[in-house]
Amino acid sequence: MMGSEIGAALAAVLAWDVLLFLVAGTVLGAIFGALPGLTATMGVAVLTPLTFWVSTEEGLAMLIGIYCGAIPAGGIPAVLMNIPGTPASIAAAWDGYPLARSGRPGLALGVNAVFAFVGQLISILFLALAAFPLASFGLRFGPAEYFALAVFGLSLMAGVSGGRLLEGLLAGCLGLALATVGLDPMTAHPRFTFGSAELLDGLAFVPAMIGLFGLGEVLARMMEGSAGAAAAPAAVSRIRPSWPQLRRMAAPGLLGSGIGTLVGAIPAAGGDIASVIAWEQARRLSRRPQEFGGGSIEGLAASASAANAAIGGAMTTMLALGIPGDAPSAVLIGALLIHGVQPGPLLFRDHGALVYSILFLMLLAALLILAIGLAGARPLARALRFPESWLWAAVILLGVVGSYALNNSVADVWVMFGAGLLGLLCRRAGVPVGPLVLGMILGPMMESNLRRALILSRGDWFGILRRPLAAALLGAAAVSLAWPAWKAWRTRSYSDPSAKA
């Protein structure tokens, strides 16, 4: 029975028209991911209506190609311009951009492409072998567990602060404060909107991200007064990592793939959270933690693999339970329903061949985006040899277009400019931007789930600790916060002779 379903799925996927739709979707996904503001969610949502008049396999091929192509391509502007193309590419900018600025843009793009493929491949294997166990684990998460997961994510501020713990905590608190702008998640009462209808939905995250990372970097460089050619080598550096480099990146890449798959399987926790957690855990386990944030290939491998492994995790939850793991998979549920397919446990019983078709389509899309990433690395890396003033203008133009295109709102463009000024101030004051973004990502999740958990426990704070998963995550958060302080104290004790005495 299984063999016949696999054979039918292969025959359906290898049809020339399905492959054509898959190639078109992957290329369109790469475009949506590489242009800041045009996210994977937007690509899947905008192009879903085009699949209404084609077969289920052709429509799924295009949509899966967009999804699997946009996330890896989001690392391209993160590496070249310090602008994450998608929210999942935030952590890729922390090491990819310094690596490119140090004269190795080809290697940075190659690492992003290779480990994006590794992350997708491992998550596809998990989807094929462990769909129900992973989905049932995500189903056990209630409000208390989601709150604890957000606290654990916020505890990673210490790791993404680049050694400036106090400044990082202050930046994280600012991010939490900015996350409260908009309607109260429980009572729908406006907060900090100052009477502006445009702020009722809160500060748009993607424009804020473009401003903090992209525009802030441009303004900082403009104030330095250097507008000559960008610091790039005459010949593009090696694109494919060498074997010693691959061996060095194997452990963080596998770690990121595992974390990304598990986090992606948890509903509402996407590649952005997965990549940050994987980057920090890889830094802690690395023999060269001081290189992270300054061009570490290990950090880039961990973040790229985690961001892309979240795709398979999200698809696991979506297919097995009918619960979207992230925003693009939520749109895919709508596309499946339009084609008469109901995601959930019965999907594996009644439409086994379709499930295998989805697996094969994801695998082919991962191979295709790997080829596109490696083939396009050299011409993309040459962009760094243009005069910096040209790149500054391109970054500002892309930022404005991407911010406006997100919701067709001029207010989002002003959010981008405001975030750019804030990013400039943070850079001038030596305040890390990573914790601020982390606070903006996890703030709404933490607040809403804490209040739901307290409602369910009738105001009993200890009710959260009585749930094993929540207690374990909160314990991990406490250890995560205490570890840097203990490590700093231990370092001072060994380096200070009077402390030893």
Long-range contacts (C-beta under 8 A, 24 or more apart in sequence): 1-352, 2-352, 5-352, 5-353, 5-356, 6-353, 6-356, 8-353, 8-356, 9-353, 9-354, 9-355, 9-356, 9-357, 9-359, 9-360, 10-356, 10-360, 12-57, 12-353, 12-357, 13-57, 13-61, 13-357, 13-360, 13-361, 13-364, 15-57, 17-58, 18-57, 18-58, 18-61, 18-361, 19-61, 19-364, 21-54, 21-58, 21-59, 21-61, 21-62, 21-65, 22-61, 22-62, 22-64, 22-65, 22-361, 22-364, 22-365, 22-368, 23-65, 23-368, 24-62, 24-65, 25-61, 25-62, 25-63, 25-64, 25-65, 25-66, 25-69, 25-365, 26-65, 26-66, 26-68, 26-69, 26-365, 26-368, 26-369, 26-372, 27-65, 27-69, 27-372, 28-62, 28-65, 28-66, 28-69, 29-65, 29-66, 29-67, 29-68, 29-69, 29-70, 29-73, 29-369, 30-69, 30-70, 30-72, 30-73, 30-369, 30-372, 31-73, 32-66, 32-69, 32-70, 32-73, 33-69, 33-70, 33-71, 33-72, 33-73, 33-74, 33-76, 33-85, 33-86, 33-89, 34-73, 34-74, 34-76, 34-77, 34-85, 35-77, 35-85, 35-398, 35-401, 35-402, 36-77, 36-83, 36-84, 36-85, 36-206, 36-210, 36-214, 36-398, 36-399, 36-402, 37-206, 37-207, 37-210, 37-398, 37-399, 37-401, 37-402, 37-403, 37-404, 37-405, 37-406, 38-85, 38-402, 38-405, 39-70, 39-74, 39-85, 39-86, 39-87, 39-206, 39-406, 40-66, 40-67, 40-70, 40-71, 40-74, 40-86, 40-327, 40-328, 41-327, 41-328, 41-331, 42-405, 42-406, 43-67, 43-70, 44-328, 44-331, 44-332, 44-335, 45-331, 48-331, 48-334, 48-335, 48-338, 51-335, 51-338, 51-339, 52-338, 56-339, 56-340, 56-341, 56-354, 57-357, 59-335, 59-339, 60-335, 60-336, 60-339, 60-357, 60-358, 60-361, 61-361, 63-331, 63-332, 63-335, 64-332, 64-358, 64-361, 64-362, 64-365, 65-361, 65-365, 65-368, 67-311, 67-328, 67-329, 67-332, 67-365, 68-120, 68-311, 68-362, 68-365, 68-366, 68-369, 69-365, 69-368, 69-369, 69-372, 70-328, 71-116, 71-271, 71-307, 71-308, 71-310, 71-311, 72-112, 72-113, 72-116, 72-117, 72-120, 72-304, 72-308, 72-369, 72-373, 73-369, 73-373, 74-307, 75-109, 75-112, 75-116, 75-304, 75-307, 76-109, 76-112, 76-373, 76-380, 77-214, 77-398, 78-112, 78-213, 79-105, 79-108, 79-109, 79-112, 80-105, 80-109, 80-380, 80-381, 80-383, 80-384, 81-214, 81-217, 81-391, 81-394, 81-395, 82-213, 82-214, 82-217, 83-210, 83-213, 83-214, 83-395, 83-398, 83-399, 84-209, 84-213, 86-271, 87-205, 87-206, 87-209, 87-270, 87-271, 87-272, 87-441, 88-270, 88-271, 88-272, 88-274, 88-275, 88-307, 88-308, 88-310, 89-275, 89-307, 90-209, 90-213, 90-272, 90-275, 90-276, 90-434, 90-437, 91-275, 91-276, 91-278, 91-279, 91-299, 91-302, 91-303, 91-306, 91-307, 92-275, 92-300, 92-303, 92-304, 92-307, 93-213, 94-160, 94-279, 94-292, 94-293, 94-299, 94-303, 94-434, 95-279, 95-292, 95-293, 95-294, 95-295, 95-296, 95-297, 95-299, 95-300, 95-303, 96-300, 98-293, 98-294, 98-295, 99-295, 99-296, 99-297, 99-300, 100-381, 100-384, 101-231, 101-295, 102-295, 103-231, 103-232, 103-233, 103-237, 104-237, 104-238, 104-295, 105-232, 105-236, 105-237, 105-380, 105-381, 105-384, 106-236, 106-237, 106-238, 106-239, 106-377, 106-378, 106-381, 107-237, 107-238, 107-239, 107-241, 107-245, 107-297, 108-300, 109-239, 109-373, 109-376, 109-377, 109-380, 109-381, 110-238, 110-239, 110-240, 110-241, 110-373, 110-374, 110-377, 111-241, 111-249, 111-297, 111-300, 111-301, 111-304, 112-300, 112-304, 112-373, 113-369, 113-370, 113-373, 113-374, 113-377, 114-240, 114-241, 114-246, 114-370, 114-373, 114-374, 115-249, 115-253, 115-256, 115-300, 115-301, 115-304, 115-305, 115-308, 116-304, 116-305, 116-307, 116-308, 116-369, 116-370, 116-373, 117-308, 117-366, 117-367, 117-369, 117-370, 117-373, 118-253, 118-254, 118-257, 118-305, 118-308, 119-253, 119-256, 119-257, 119-260, 119-304, 119-305, 119-306, 119-307, 119-308, 119-309, 119-310, 119-311, 120-308, 120-309, 120-311, 120-312, 120-362, 120-365, 120-366, 121-363, 121-366, 122-254, 122-257, 122-258, 122-261, 122-305, 122-309, 122-312, 123-257, 123-260, 123-261, 123-264, 123-308, 123-309, 123-310, 123-311, 123-312, 123-313, 123-315, 124-312, 124-359, 124-362, 124-363, 124-366, 125-312, 126-261, 126-312, 126-313, 126-316, 127-312, 127-313, 127-315, 127-316, 127-319, 127-359, 127-362, 128-359, 130-316, 131-316, 131-319, 131-320, 131-348, 132-320, 132-345, 134-261, 134-262, 134-265, 134-313, 134-316, 134-317, 134-320, 135-265, 135-316, 135-317, 135-320, 135-321, 135-323, 137-262, 137-265, 137-266, 138-265, 138-266, 138-267, 138-317, 138-321, 138-323, 138-325, 139-321, 139-323, 140-469, 141-266, 141-267, 141-469, 142-453, 142-456, 142-467, 143-449, 143-450, 143-452, 143-453, 143-456, 144-449, 144-453, 144-456, 144-457, 144-463, 144-464, 144-467, 144-470, 145-467, 145-469, 145-470, 145-473, 146-268, 146-445, 146-449, 147-445, 147-446, 147-449, 147-450, 147-453, 147-464, 147-470, 148-464, 148-469, 148-470, 148-471, 148-472, 148-473, 148-474, 148-477, 149-266, 149-269, 149-445, 149-473, 150-442, 150-445, 150-446, 150-449, 151-446, 151-473, 151-474, 151-477, 152-277, 152-473, 152-474, 152-476, 152-477, 152-480, 153-273, 153-276, 153-277, 153-438, 153-441, 153-442, 154-438, 154-439, 154-442, 154-446, 154-477, 155-476, 155-477, 155-478, 155-480, 155-481, 156-276, 156-277, 156-280, 156-438, 156-480, 157-434, 157-435, 157-438, 157-439, 158-480, 158-481, 158-483, 158-484, 159-279, 159-280, 159-283, 159-284, 159-480, 159-484, 160-276, 160-279, 160-280, 160-293, 160-432, 160-434, 160-435, 160-438, 161-432, 161-434, 161-435, 162-293, 162-432, 162-434, 164-430, 164-431, 164-432, 165-484, 165-485, 165-488, 167-429, 167-430, 167-431, 167-432, 168-431, 168-432, 168-434, 168-435, 169-435, 170-431, 171-426, 171-431, 171-432, 171-433, 171-434, 171-435, 171-436, 171-439, 172-435, 172-436, 172-438, 172-439, 173-439, 174-436, 174-439, 175-435, 175-436, 175-437, 175-438, 175-439, 175-440, 175-441, 175-443, 176-439, 176-440, 176-443, 176-446, 177-439, 178-203, 178-208, 178-436, 178-439, 178-440, 178-443, 179-203, 179-439, 179-440, 179-442, 179-443, 179-444, 179-447, 180-443, 180-447, 185-444, 185-447, 185-448, 185-451, 186-448, 186-451, 186-452, 196-411, 198-409, 198-411, 199-411, 202-444, 203-415, 203-440, 204-403, 204-406, 204-407, 204-409, 204-411, 204-412, 204-415, 205-440, 205-441, 206-402, 206-403, 206-406, 206-412, 207-399, 207-402, 207-403, 207-406, 207-412, 207-413, 207-415, 207-416, 207-419, 208-415, 208-416, 208-419, 208-440, 209-419, 209-437, 210-399, 210-402, 210-403, 210-416, 210-419, 211-399, 211-403, 211-415, 211-416, 211-417, 211-418, 211-419, 211-420, 211-421, 211-422, 211-423, 212-419, 212-420, 212-422, 212-423, 212-426, 212-433, 212-436, 212-437, 213-423, 213-433, 214-395, 214-398, 214-399, 214-420, 215-395, 215-396, 215-399, 215-416, 215-417, 215-419, 215-420, 215-423, 216-419, 216-420, 216-421, 216-422, 216-423, 216-424, 216-426, 216-427, 216-433, 217-395, 217-423, 217-427, 218-392, 218-395, 218-396, 218-420, 219-420, 219-421, 219-423, 219-424, 220-423, 220-424, 220-427, 220-428, 221-388, 221-392, 222-392, 223-424, 223-428, 226-388, 227-387, 227-388, 227-389, 227-392, 228-387, 228-388, 229-385, 229-386, 229-387, 229-388, 230-384, 230-385, 230-386, 230-387, 230-388, 230-391, 231-384, 232-381, 232-382, 232-384, 232-385, 234-385, 236-377, 236-378, 236-381, 236-382, 237-381, 239-374, 239-377, 239-378, 239-381, 240-374, 241-297, 245-297, 248-297, 248-298, 249-297, 249-298, 249-301, 251-285, 252-278, 252-282, 252-285, 252-286, 252-298, 252-299, 252-301, 252-302, 252-305, 253-301, 253-302, 253-305, 254-305, 255-281, 255-282, 255-285, 255-302, 256-282, 256-301, 256-302, 256-303, 256-304, 256-305, 256-306, 256-309, 257-305, 257-306, 257-309, 258-309, 259-306, 259-309, 260-305, 260-306, 260-307, 260-308, 260-309, 260-310, 260-313, 261-309, 261-310, 261-312, 261-313, 261-316, 262-313, 263-306, 263-310, 263-313, 264-309, 264-310, 264-311, 264-312, 264-313, 264-314, 264-316, 264-317, 264-325, 264-326, 265-313, 265-314, 265-316, 265-317, 265-325, 266-313, 266-317, 266-325, 267-317, 267-323, 267-324, 267-325, 268-325, 268-326, 268-445, 269-325, 269-326, 270-310, 270-314, 270-325, 270-326, 270-327, 271-306, 271-307, 271-308, 271-310, 271-311, 271-326, 272-307, 272-441, 273-441, 273-442, 274-306, 274-307, 274-309, 274-310, 274-313, 275-302, 275-303, 275-304, 275-306, 275-307, 275-310, 276-303, 276-434, 276-438, 276-441, 277-306, 278-302, 278-303, 278-305, 278-306, 279-303, 279-306, 284-483, 311-362, 312-362, 315-358, 315-362, 318-343, 319-343, 319-347, 319-348, 319-355, 319-358, 320-344, 320-345, 320-347, 320-348, 321-345
